């Protein structure tokens, strides 16, 4: 019996190469989960096989800029001339339906979300060591060495932002990390500030 | 991989009759747990089969009062002319060894502990409804009706203190409640304020 019926927005972040995507996939394979993805919005054209509302919400540049102006995005950024962002209305609907919305996002985006939605749960994913991150970036293989150096520099700057998150989870082993995140979600629902309202209602019933 | 090696003091509290003892037993049956009990100290004589340091630390009235004077107890109270309390040194030792120390205690005692050890995790156990509590108190059977009335009055006053706890856990089904507490313990270890120190050390290693 959960004392908080509203879903949680769970923001998973951390430097590139720590394995956020793999953990997300492991999370969605957990039994009896009520997780859903946060679907991003973009101005880029859909690629072969991509579906509107599933992979992305595909919108025009005008519509995207209107959303920015109306403060309807939790975060956004521009890459190579295209906008990418997170529409708030979609997340609000899912949370009201009782779904946990899992958002996997870069560090800068996560900090934007924190400002707009402080009640979300912010989890920083870290590698078990600096060397593990270097290894992972190298395994990706396609990158040339200068790229790896650049990414490591960026990762180092991002590591220093860990203190802004609610939780730090080590990706030592994917299942462990996903399981720890699941425990965090369960614990957050039991937090007094989230559960006391329904608890008080329960106790008033005769 | 846990980023916090020190154990947690987990204080389980709630009105009499909510099933704290049953949940505690279920917790200790969890696989791979590193839980240990908080052993209380008392001035009452040991009963048949009770062992010093296991069931209680049995001490003289003088020693107990010396401990009070030295501020060596996390909480204490006097019942029917005998002292009962929680020695801090035993808990500190267990926490330093990495054990989670589970303390099952009355509401008043828990609030005393909160003052001395704010870093502990405070969990308020509640029945799924008022009626469920009445049923449980009646099932205990030996009590006469006026006693149940008195206990319900006390429970009602205690319910109003739920907001002072970190978490509220419903004892709808013992295993669920214990499992939720286990999730809380795992989540608390990942909290940034508990994990960032070791995380920073990890990242410094080359």
Interface residues (C-beta under 8 A of the other chain):
Chain A: X1 X3 X123 X124 X126 X128 X129 X130 X131 X159 X162 X163 X165 X166 X167 X168 X169 X170 X172 X176 X180 X182 X183 X184 X186 X187 X188 X190 X191 X192 X195 X196 X199 X202 X203 X205 X206
Chain B: X1 X3 X123 X124 X126 X128 X129 X130 X131 X159 X162 X163 X165 X166 X167 X168 X169 X170 X172 X176 X180 X182 X183 X184 X186 X187 X188 X190 X191 X192 X195 X196 X199 X202 X203 X205 X206
